[in-house]
Amino acid sequence: MLHYALVFLIIALVAGFLGFTGVYAAAAGIAKILFFVFLVLFVISLVTGRRAVS
């Protein structure tokens, strides 16, 4: 998931550099959404994955 967020971030930066404003806005929006989804899933996995079984 983080990989997709980084890919869309790079696409957004390249499109912004080249001046394609519509593509930049769409790619930046997708990258932002994927980043926050990854962040939430990462926190959930940290909380649930580190419990010791006794």
N, CA, C and O atoms as a GROMACS GRO file, in nm:
protein
  216
    1MET      N    1   0.083  -0.119   0.000
    1MET     CA    2   0.000   0.000   0.000
    1MET      C    3   0.088   0.125   0.000
    1MET      O    4   0.059   0.222  -0.071
    2LEU      N    5   0.193   0.124   0.079
    2LEU     CA    6   0.284   0.237   0.081
    2LEU      C    7   0.349   0.255  -0.056
    2LEU      O    8   0.375   0.368  -0.099
    3HIS      N    9   0.375   0.145  -0.124
    3HIS     CA   10   0.434   0.152  -0.257
    3HIS      C   11   0.344   0.230  -0.352
    3HIS      O   12   0.393   0.315  -0.428
    4TYR      N   13   0.214   0.203  -0.349
    4TYR     CA   14   0.120   0.275  -0.436
    4TYR      C   15   0.114   0.423  -0.401
    4TYR      O   16   0.106   0.508  -0.490
    5ALA      N   17   0.117   0.453  -0.273
    5ALA     CA   18   0.114   0.594  -0.232
    5ALA      C   19   0.239   0.666  -0.282
    5ALA      O   20   0.229   0.780  -0.328
    6LEU      N   21   0.354   0.603  -0.273
    6LEU     CA   22   0.476   0.665  -0.321
    6LEU      C   23   0.477   0.679  -0.473
    6LEU      O   24   0.525   0.779  -0.526
    7VAL      N   25   0.423   0.579  -0.544
    7VAL     CA   26   0.416   0.588  -0.690
    7VAL      C   27   0.328   0.704  -0.732
    7VAL      O   28   0.366   0.781  -0.820
    8PHE      N   29   0.211   0.718  -0.671
    8PHE     CA   30   0.123   0.829  -0.706
    8PHE      C   31   0.182   0.963  -0.666
    8PHE      O   32   0.159   1.064  -0.732
    9LEU      N   33   0.259   0.965  -0.557
    9LEU     CA   34   0.326   1.089  -0.518
    9LEU      C   35   0.429   1.129  -0.623
    9LEU      O   36   0.438   1.247  -0.658
   10ILE      N   37   0.505   1.035  -0.673
   10ILE     CA   38   0.604   1.064  -0.776
   10ILE      C   39   0.536   1.109  -0.905
   10ILE      O   40   0.582   1.203  -0.971
   11ILE      N   41   0.427   1.043  -0.941
   11ILE     CA   42   0.351   1.083  -1.060
   11ILE      C   43   0.299   1.225  -1.044
   11ILE      O   44   0.302   1.304  -1.138
   12ALA      N   45   0.250   1.257  -0.925
   12ALA     CA   46   0.198   1.392  -0.900
   12ALA      C   47   0.309   1.496  -0.911
   12ALA      O   48   0.287   1.604  -0.967
   13LEU      N   49   0.426   1.465  -0.858
   13LEU     CA   50   0.537   1.560  -0.866
   13LEU      C   51   0.585   1.580  -1.009
   13LEU      O   52   0.613   1.693  -1.050
   14VAL      N   53   0.594   1.472  -1.085
   14VAL     CA   54   0.637   1.484  -1.225
   14VAL      C   55   0.534   1.561  -1.305
   14VAL      O   56   0.570   1.647  -1.385
   15ALA      N   57   0.406   1.531  -1.286
   15ALA     CA   58   0.301   1.601  -1.359
   15ALA      C   59   0.298   1.748  -1.321
   15ALA      O   60   0.276   1.834  -1.407
   16GLY      N   61   0.319   1.779  -1.194
   16GLY     CA   62   0.324   1.919  -1.152
   16GLY      C   63   0.443   1.991  -1.212
   16GLY      O   64   0.432   2.108  -1.249
   17PHE      N   65   0.555   1.923  -1.221
   17PHE     CA   66   0.674   1.982  -1.281
   17PHE      C   67   0.653   2.010  -1.430
   17PHE      O   68   0.699   2.112  -1.482
   18LEU      N   69   0.582   1.920  -1.497
   18LEU     CA   70   0.558   1.937  -1.640
   18LEU      C   71   0.439   2.029  -1.669
   18LEU      O   72   0.420   2.071  -1.783
   19GLY      N   73   0.361   2.060  -1.569
   19GLY     CA   74   0.254   2.156  -1.585
   19GLY      C   75   0.118   2.098  -1.618
   19GLY      O   76   0.030   2.171  -1.661
   20PHE      N   77   0.099   1.968  -1.600
   20PHE     CA   78  -0.030   1.907  -1.626
   20PHE      C   79  -0.115   1.918  -1.499
   20PHE      O   80  -0.114   1.827  -1.416
   21THR      N   81  -0.186   2.028  -1.484
   21THR     CA   82  -0.253   2.056  -1.357
   21THR      C   83  -0.363   1.956  -1.325
   21THR      O   84  -0.379   1.921  -1.208
   22GLY      N   85  -0.439   1.910  -1.423
   22GLY     CA   86  -0.546   1.814  -1.396
   22GLY      C   87  -0.492   1.681  -1.348
   22GLY      O   88  -0.545   1.622  -1.254
   23VAL      N   89  -0.386   1.633  -1.412
   23VAL     CA   90  -0.325   1.507  -1.373
   23VAL      C   91  -0.259   1.523  -1.236
   23VAL      O   92  -0.265   1.431  -1.154
   24TYR      N   93  -0.197   1.636  -1.212
   24TYR     CA   94  -0.132   1.662  -1.083
   24TYR      C   95  -0.233   1.656  -0.970
   24TYR      O   96  -0.207   1.593  -0.867
   25ALA      N   97  -0.346   1.720  -0.988
   25ALA     CA   98  -0.447   1.723  -0.881
   25ALA      C   99  -0.503   1.584  -0.854
   25ALA      O  100  -0.521   1.547  -0.738
   26ALA      N  101  -0.530   1.508  -0.958
   26ALA     CA  102  -0.586   1.373  -0.939
   26ALA      C  103  -0.483   1.281  -0.873
   26ALA      O  104  -0.517   1.208  -0.780
   27ALA      N  105  -0.360   1.284  -0.920
   27ALA     CA  106  -0.257   1.196  -0.864
   27ALA      C  107  -0.224   1.235  -0.721
   27ALA      O  108  -0.201   1.148  -0.637
   28ALA      N  109  -0.222   1.362  -0.691
   28ALA     CA  110  -0.194   1.407  -0.554
   28ALA      C  111  -0.307   1.365  -0.460
   28ALA      O  112  -0.281   1.325  -0.346
   29GLY      N  113  -0.429   1.373  -0.506
   29GLY     CA  114  -0.542   1.330  -0.424
   29GLY      C  115  -0.537   1.181  -0.393
   29GLY      O  116  -0.561   1.139  -0.280
   30ILE      N  117  -0.507   1.102  -0.495
   30ILE     CA  118  -0.497   0.957  -0.476
   30ILE      C  119  -0.381   0.924  -0.383
   30ILE      O  120  -0.394   0.838  -0.295
   31ALA      N  121  -0.269   0.991  -0.401
   31ALA     CA  122  -0.153   0.966  -0.314
   31ALA      C  123  -0.184   1.000  -0.170
   31ALA      O  124  -0.144   0.928  -0.078
   32LYS      N  125  -0.256   1.108  -0.149
   32LYS     CA  126  -0.290   1.147  -0.012
   32LYS      C  127  -0.384   1.046   0.053
   32LYS      O  128  -0.366   1.009   0.169
   33ILE      N  129  -0.483   1.001  -0.021
   33ILE     CA  130  -0.578   0.902   0.032
   33ILE      C  131  -0.506   0.772   0.064
   33ILE      O  132  -0.526   0.715   0.171
   34LEU      N  133  -0.421   0.724  -0.029
   34LEU     CA  134  -0.350   0.599  -0.005
   34LEU      C  135  -0.254   0.610   0.113
   34LEU      O  136  -0.236   0.514   0.188
   35PHE      N  137  -0.193   0.726   0.129
   35PHE     CA  138  -0.102   0.744   0.242
   35PHE      C  139  -0.176   0.732   0.374
   35PHE      O  140  -0.128   0.665   0.466
   36PHE      N  141  -0.292   0.796   0.386
   36PHE     CA  142  -0.366   0.790   0.512
   36PHE      C  143  -0.424   0.651   0.536
   36PHE      O  144  -0.430   0.607   0.651
   37VAL      N  145  -0.466   0.582   0.431
   37VAL     CA  146  -0.514   0.444   0.448
   37VAL      C  147  -0.400   0.357   0.498
   37VAL      O  148  -0.420   0.276   0.589
   38PHE      N  149  -0.280   0.372   0.439
   38PHE     CA  150  -0.165   0.295   0.483
   38PHE      C  151  -0.133   0.326   0.629
   38PHE      O  152  -0.103   0.236   0.707
   39LEU      N  153  -0.138   0.452   0.666
   39LEU     CA  154  -0.106   0.492   0.802
   39LEU      C  155  -0.202   0.428   0.902
   39LEU      O  156  -0.159   0.380   1.007
   40VAL      N  157  -0.331   0.428   0.872
   40VAL     CA  158  -0.430   0.368   0.962
   40VAL      C  159  -0.407   0.218   0.973
   40VAL      O  160  -0.411   0.162   1.082
   41LEU      N  161  -0.384   0.152   0.859
   41LEU     CA  162  -0.359   0.007   0.863
   41LEU      C  163  -0.231  -0.026   0.938
   41LEU      O  164  -0.225  -0.128   1.006
   42PHE      N  165  -0.130   0.058   0.926
   42PHE     CA  166  -0.004   0.036   0.996
   42PHE      C  167  -0.025   0.046   1.147
   42PHE      O  168   0.027  -0.037   1.222
   43VAL      N  169  -0.099   0.145   1.192
   43VAL     CA  170  -0.125   0.161   1.336
   43VAL      C  171  -0.207   0.044   1.388
   43VAL      O  172  -0.179  -0.007   1.496
   44ILE      N  173  -0.306   0.001   1.312
   44ILE     CA  174  -0.388  -0.113   1.354
   44ILE      C  175  -0.303  -0.238   1.364
   44ILE      O  176  -0.317  -0.316   1.459
   45SER      N  177  -0.214  -0.259   1.267
   45SER     CA  178  -0.130  -0.379   1.272
   45SER      C  179  -0.031  -0.373   1.387
   45SER      O  180   0.004  -0.477   1.444
   46LEU      N  181   0.015  -0.254   1.423
   46LEU     CA  182   0.104  -0.243   1.538
   46LEU      C  183   0.032  -0.277   1.668
   46LEU      O  184   0.087  -0.345   1.755
   47VAL      N  185  -0.092  -0.231   1.681
   47VAL     CA  186  -0.167  -0.254   1.804
   47VAL      C  187  -0.206  -0.401   1.816
   47VAL      O  188  -0.195  -0.459   1.925
   48THR      N  189  -0.251  -0.463   1.710
   48THR     CA  190  -0.302  -0.601   1.719
   48THR      C  191  -0.193  -0.705   1.698
   48THR      O  192  -0.210  -0.818   1.744
   49GLY      N  193  -0.084  -0.673   1.632
   49GLY     CA  194   0.016  -0.774   1.599
   49GLY      C  195   0.119  -0.800   1.705
   49GLY      O  196   0.193  -0.897   1.693
   50ARG      N  197   0.129  -0.719   1.808
   50ARG     CA  198   0.233  -0.733   1.909
   50ARG      C  199   0.185  -0.790   2.041
   50ARG      O  200   0.252  -0.777   2.143
   51ARG      N  201   0.070  -0.853   2.040
   51ARG     CA  202   0.018  -0.911   2.164
   51ARG      C  203   0.081  -1.048   2.187
   51ARG      O  204   0.087  -1.130   2.096
   52ALA      N  205   0.126  -1.071   2.308
   52ALA     CA  206   0.187  -1.200   2.342
   52ALA      C  207   0.077  -1.301   2.377
   52ALA      O  208  -0.019  -1.268   2.446
   53VAL      N  209   0.093  -1.422   2.330
   53VAL     CA  210  -0.002  -1.529   2.360
   53VAL      C  211   0.046  -1.601   2.485
   53VAL      O  212   0.162  -1.644   2.491
   54SER      N  213  -0.042  -1.614   2.585
   54SER     CA  214   0.002  -1.680   2.708
   54SER      C  215  -0.094  -1.789   2.750
   54SER      O  216  -0.072  -1.855   2.852
   0.00000   0.00000   0.00000
